[in-house]
Amino acid sequence: MPNILPFKGLRYNLEEKDLTLLVCPPYDVITPEEKYQLENRSDYNAVRLELPGVEEDDYTRANDLFLGWINKGVIAQDQKSCLYLTKHEFPVNNKIISRLAIYAVLELESLNSGIVLPHEETRSGPKIDRLKLMESTKVNLSPIMMLYRDQEYEVSNIINNIAQTTETIMAEISSQEKVYMWVIEDEDIIQQITKGIGKLPLLIADGHHRYETALTYRDQHIDENENGNKFIMVNCIDIQDPGLCLLPYHRGLQSLTVEDVNTLEKSLAEYFQEIPLPQSLIEENDPYQFERLVSQYDFPSMVYINRVNNNIKLFKVRQNIDLANVETDLDPNLFVRCEGWVLYEGVFKSCFSNHIEQKVVYFHDITEAWENDKIQVLFLVKPFPLDLFEEIVDLGLKLPPKSTYFHPKVPTGFVYNSLSENI
């Protein structure tokens, strides 16, 4: 079972407990403009470490910068091994909801061990970047988002009580999004929490690239005496937490020829059945209305928007799909429960073969996609069903890239984890 432990976190050692000017989003969602804005907030903003650049000197500079912050006393290491509880408040559908999570370290296990369960394939590019940063800094800058199963509510009862007390630090991510953190030092409480989280296998919700990078880093440093390289910082969320939020990861197509479009629409007809779309919605042509419409259905469905031929349709997955040409060993009863899965495995693979990465783009910001003239076709899909997600992961199956979007991402900067014994 997962070996979850407390750790001596590296944290900002400033007089104010408000970290608003210091935290940043994880590396994979920061735009160049956002990076510039975050850097201007503070000389100590976490983005300077999390996203230093891609040149060799940039990684070295990130390490020098972090060590400089430690030498100045801006960053200090906790004297005791602790757990760190966060309460993340954020808006969804005009309501403020919250989720609780525990920062801890997890002993690394292979992804075929059955102890840590992945759910999607990874790409090489991000892993190369994260490995270079890890090699340079010897620090986990951002945590892996993990899901655990607290079947008897042992952990949730404890952390809900802690969350009623005054927090240690906090940060305002936006006008309606805030994160509060509590440092947990009590050894008995720590033991109860780590034991509860480690009863069943953990599911990777977000951070596959960083987890695989950590495995590579461990294996490359296996002969060293530093115990920290066997662990990775994780942010653990109960899969039953009412604030666990899955939002849709929509798809777009670009660089299409006329032949591509014709092939695409023929392939769509094999896997999807058109259902009536209200004319009023077509006339309004509002992407948010389309997204809300799709979310209302209790069956796999999507809105298809073709800008090449001004074609807008509402589709649902066909009940009897011929899987003869689908390169998957999946149980059809699982496959047909998610329109995004059918779209990728059935349509995209047959239409674009080896050019999927060039043709297919993913987005969750509809406005950004709507205003992007390069995107010729959009597919507005439903959020991936959480029950199907858990079922698939337990079976050891993997989803196509960008199938799930756990919202919001875990910010970087609340606590860092050293991979070496000495700082």
Secondary structure, DSSP 8 states (H G I E B T S, - for coil): ---EE-B--EEE--S-SB-TTT-B--GGG--HHHHHHHHHH-TT-THHHHS--SSHHHHHHHHHHHHHHHHHTSEEE-SS-BEEEEEEEEEETTEEEEEEEEEEEEE---TTSSSEE--B---HHHHHHHHHHHHHH-EE-S-EEEEE--TT-HHHHHHHHHTTS--SEEEEEETTEEEEEEEE--HHHHHHHHHHHTTS-EEEEE-HHHHHHHHHHHHHTTTSS-GGGGEEEEEEEETT-TT-EEE--EEEEES--HHHHHHHHHHHHHHEEEE---HHHHHHT-HHHHHHHHHH-SS-EEEEEETTTTEEEEEEE-SS--GGG------HHHHTT-HHHHIIIIIIHHHHGGGHHHHEEEES-HHHHHT-TTEEEEEEE----HHHHHHHHHTT--B-TT--EEES---BSS-BEESSS--
